[in-house]
């Protein structure tokens, strides 16, 4: 019973720390770059996750087009979160400031999307996966993605891109 209480206290402390880190990150970015990054509402996140699933399901049939759709959805998510992005360089700049661990993958994905006519299917698949990683991070939707994967038809979409 004591272990359960300790474990519960640890979970609560970690949840509080995660929230504090997100608030500090947003405050730091706002102070340094004038960014006012906001958390997405649960219904908005769910809508975007559903949109992503539809795009992902079409990857096998039309990878070049779905790569462009994924980039467009990612752009909308970034704008809705408060990233003031107008051009490709802005995306890379703000991704590198706020999510440095994703910037190399994002840049690779953008290069593949721009040169999609000559990119291999494997390059397009990797680019799509990089977009998906950043998308999940921006929406904090890893749990929502796992819920979607449990629904009928989602298995095909998961395997199409992996």
C-alpha positions in Angstrom: 0.0 0.0 0.0 2.9 2.4 0.8 4.4 1.7 -2.7 1.1 2.6 -4.3 1.0 5.9 -2.5 4.6 6.7 -3.4 3.9 5.8 -7.0 0.8 7.9 -7.2 2.6 10.9 -5.6 5.4 10.4 -8.2 2.9 10.4 -11.1 1.3 13.5 -9.8 4.7 15.2 -9.4 5.7 14.3 -12.9 2.5 15.5 -14.4 2.9 18.8 -12.5 6.5 19.1 -13.7 5.5 18.5 -17.3 3.0 21.2 -17.1 5.4 23.6 -15.6 8.0 22.8 -18.2 5.5 23.5 -21.0 4.6 26.9 -19.4 8.3 27.8 -18.9 9.0 26.9 -22.5 6.2 29.0 -23.8 7.1 31.9 -21.5 10.8 31.7 -22.6 9.9 31.6 -26.3 7.5 34.5 -25.9 10.2 36.5 -24.1 13.0 35.7 -26.6 11.1 35.7 -29.9 7.7 37.2 -29.2 6.0 33.8 -29.7 2.9 33.0 -27.8 2.7 29.3 -28.2 -0.6 27.8 -27.0 -1.7 24.3 -26.2 -4.3 22.9 -28.6 -7.8 22.3 -27.3 -8.6 18.5 -27.1 -11.3 18.7 -29.7 -9.0 20.5 -32.1 -6.3 18.0 -31.5 -8.7 15.1 -32.1 -9.8 16.7 -35.4 -6.2 17.1 -36.5 -5.4 13.5 -35.5 -8.3 12.3 -37.5 -7.2 14.4 -40.5 -3.7 12.9 -40.2 -5.1 9.4 -40.2 -7.0 10.1 -43.5 -3.9 11.5 -45.1 -1.8 8.6 -43.9 -4.2 6.0 -45.2 -3.7 7.4 -48.7 0.1 7.3 -48.6 0.5 4.0 -50.5 -1.7 5.1 -53.4 -0.2 8.7 -53.7 2.9 9.3 -51.6 3.9 12.6 -53.3 0.4 14.2 -52.9 0.0 12.9 -49.3 3.4 14.3 -48.4 2.2 17.7 -49.5 -1.0 17.3 -47.6 0.9 16.3 -44.4 3.1 19.4 -44.8 0.0 21.6 -45.2 -1.7 20.1 -42.1 1.5 20.6 -40.1 1.6 24.2 -41.2 -2.0 24.7 -40.0 -1.2 23.1 -36.7 1.9 25.4 -36.3 -0.1 28.5 -37.1 -2.9 27.5 -34.7 -0.4 26.9 -31.9 1.0 30.4 -32.4 4.1 30.0 -34.5 4.3 33.1 -36.8 5.4 31.3 -39.9 5.1 32.7 -43.3 7.9 31.1 -45.3 9.8 27.8 -45.2 12.8 29.5 -43.4 10.4 30.6 -40.7 9.3 27.0 -40.0 12.9 25.8 -39.7 13.8 28.7 -37.5 11.0 28.2 -35.1 11.2 24.5 -35.1 14.9 24.7 -34.3 14.1 27.1 -31.4 11.2 25.3 -29.9 11.8 21.7 -30.9 15.5 21.3 -31.7 15.4 17.5 -31.7 13.0 17.6 -34.7 14.7 20.2 -36.9 17.0 17.9 -38.9 14.1 15.5 -39.7 11.8 18.4 -40.5 14.4 19.9 -42.9 14.9 16.5 -44.5 11.2 16.1 -45.0 10.9 19.5 -46.5 13.8 18.8 -49.0 12.1 15.5 -50.0 8.7 17.2 -50.4 10.1 20.0 -52.6 12.0 17.4 -54.7 9.2 14.8 -54.5 9.2 14.2 -58.2 12.7 12.7 -58.1 12.6 11.3 -54.5 12.5 7.6 -53.9 9.5 6.0 -52.2 11.7 5.3 -49.2 12.7 8.9 -49.0 9.1 9.9 -49.1 8.2 7.4 -46.5 11.0 8.7 -44.2 9.9 12.3 -44.8 6.3 11.4 -43.9 7.5 9.8 -40.7 9.5 13.0 -39.8 6.4 15.1 -40.4 4.4 12.6 -38.2 6.9 12.9 -35.4 6.7 16.7 -35.3 3.0 16.6 -35.8 2.6 14.3 -32.7 4.9 16.5 -30.7 3.1 19.7 -31.6 -0.3 18.3 -30.7 1.0 16.2 -27.7 -1.2 13.6 -29.4 0.8 10.4 -28.8 -2.0 9.1 -26.7 -4.6 10.1 -29.3 -2.6 8.4 -32.0 -2.5 5.2 -30.0 -6.2 5.3 -29.6 -6.7 5.8 -33.3 -4.4 2.8 -34.1 -6.7 0.6 -32.1 -9.7 1.4 -34.4 -10.5 -0.7 -37.5 -8.7 0.3 -40.6 -5.9 2.1 -38.7 -3.7 -0.9 -39.0 -3.5 -0.5 -42.8 -2.5 3.1 -42.4 0.2 2.3 -39.9 1.7 -0.3 -42.1 1.5 1.8 -45.3 4.0 4.3 -44.1 6.3 2.2 -41.9 
